């Protein structure tokens, strides 16, 4: 009887450790390759303020060097919250940025329409 309890306990502990390792490994992959907060800064291109002045969308061009193409990063600044910044746009193989506000909450950047502040565009997730 005691042997069965020990085997069950070892199996449960092994499963818990395996699950924790899988979760940590999955988060590590997300953090390293998909987290928009880790994007390179880039060179400032342009910025446009929303019609009501609540948001400013800034565009930056990043150069990955000889082996990769240019990319555009869009950074949303919340003007009434001490300039809180958030990356909402990341697209590969673009050199220029065209920003147009449709209304106070909808912006179109290089043909991609986004509802701010919650919606994002990231080419890696398409």
C-alpha positions as CSV (number, residue, x, y, z in Angstrom):
1,X,0.0,0.0,0.0
2,X,2.8,2.4,0.9
3,X,4.6,1.7,-2.4
4,X,1.5,2.7,-4.4
5,X,1.2,6.0,-2.6
6,X,4.9,6.8,-3.2
7,X,4.6,6.0,-6.9
8,X,1.5,8.2,-7.2
9,X,3.2,11.0,-5.4
10,X,6.3,10.8,-7.6
11,X,4.1,10.9,-10.7
12,X,2.1,13.9,-9.5
13,X,5.3,15.8,-8.6
14,X,6.8,14.9,-11.9
15,X,3.7,16.2,-13.8
16,X,3.7,19.4,-11.8
17,X,7.4,20.0,-12.5
18,X,6.9,19.3,-16.2
19,X,3.9,21.6,-16.4
20,X,5.8,24.4,-14.6
21,X,8.8,23.9,-17.0
22,X,6.5,24.0,-20.0
23,X,4.9,27.2,-18.9
24,X,8.2,28.9,-18.2
25,X,9.6,27.8,-21.5
26,X,6.5,29.0,-23.4
27,X,6.7,32.4,-21.7
28,X,10.5,32.6,-22.5
29,X,9.8,32.1,-26.2
30,X,7.0,34.7,-26.1
31,X,9.2,37.2,-24.3
32,X,12.2,36.7,-26.6
33,X,10.4,36.6,-29.9
34,X,6.9,38.2,-29.7
35,X,6.8,40.8,-26.9
36,X,6.1,44.2,-28.5
37,X,7.7,45.9,-25.6
38,X,11.1,44.6,-26.6
39,X,11.1,46.0,-30.2
40,X,14.1,48.1,-31.3
41,X,13.7,51.9,-30.9
42,X,14.6,52.9,-34.5
43,X,14.8,56.3,-36.2
44,X,12.0,58.7,-35.8
45,X,10.0,59.3,-39.0
46,X,6.7,61.1,-38.2
47,X,3.9,61.6,-35.8
48,X,0.2,62.5,-35.9
49,X,-2.1,63.5,-33.1
50,X,-5.7,62.3,-32.8
51,X,-8.4,64.9,-33.6
52,X,-9.3,65.3,-30.0
53,X,-5.6,65.4,-28.8
54,X,-5.9,62.3,-26.6
55,X,-3.4,60.2,-28.5
56,X,-0.3,60.7,-30.6
57,X,1.0,58.0,-32.9
58,X,4.7,58.1,-33.6
59,X,6.4,56.1,-36.3
60,X,10.0,54.8,-36.2
61,X,12.0,53.0,-38.9
62,X,14.3,50.2,-37.7
63,X,17.2,48.9,-39.7
64,X,18.1,45.3,-38.9
65,X,21.4,45.5,-40.8
66,X,22.6,43.7,-43.8
67,X,20.7,40.5,-43.3
68,X,17.2,41.9,-42.7
69,X,14.9,44.5,-44.2
70,X,13.6,47.7,-42.7
71,X,10.6,47.6,-40.4
72,X,8.2,50.2,-39.1
73,X,7.3,50.5,-35.4
74,X,4.2,52.5,-34.3
75,X,4.3,53.9,-30.7
76,X,1.0,55.2,-29.2
77,X,1.4,58.0,-26.7
78,X,-1.5,58.7,-24.3
79,X,-1.2,62.5,-24.0
80,X,-3.3,62.8,-20.8
81,X,-1.6,60.1,-18.8
82,X,1.9,61.6,-18.4
83,X,2.9,60.5,-21.9
84,X,2.4,56.7,-21.3
85,X,3.8,54.9,-24.4
86,X,2.7,51.6,-25.9
87,X,3.8,49.8,-29.2
88,X,0.8,49.1,-31.3
89,X,2.3,48.6,-34.8
90,X,5.1,46.5,-36.1
91,X,5.5,45.6,-39.8
92,X,8.4,44.2,-41.7
93,X,9.6,45.3,-45.1
94,X,8.4,48.8,-44.9
95,X,10.6,52.0,-45.1
96,X,8.0,54.7,-44.8
97,X,5.0,55.4,-42.5
98,X,1.7,57.1,-43.5
99,X,-0.5,57.8,-40.5
100,X,-4.1,59.0,-40.9
101,X,-6.7,59.4,-38.0
102,X,-10.2,58.5,-39.1
103,X,-11.8,59.6,-35.9
104,X,-10.7,60.0,-32.2
105,X,-10.2,56.2,-31.7
106,X,-9.4,54.9,-35.2
107,X,-6.1,55.3,-36.9
108,X,-4.8,53.9,-40.2
109,X,-1.1,53.2,-40.5
110,X,0.2,52.1,-43.8
111,X,-3.2,50.6,-44.7
112,X,-3.8,48.8,-41.4
113,X,-6.8,50.2,-39.4
114,X,-6.5,50.0,-35.6
115,X,-8.9,50.9,-32.8
116,X,-6.8,52.6,-30.1
117,X,-5.7,52.0,-27.4
118,X,-6.5,48.2,-27.4
119,X,-5.9,47.0,-30.9
120,X,-2.4,46.2,-32.3
121,X,-0.9,45.1,-35.6
122,X,2.2,42.8,-35.5
123,X,3.2,41.0,-38.7
124,X,4.6,38.1,-36.7
125,X,1.1,37.2,-35.6
126,X,-0.5,37.2,-39.1
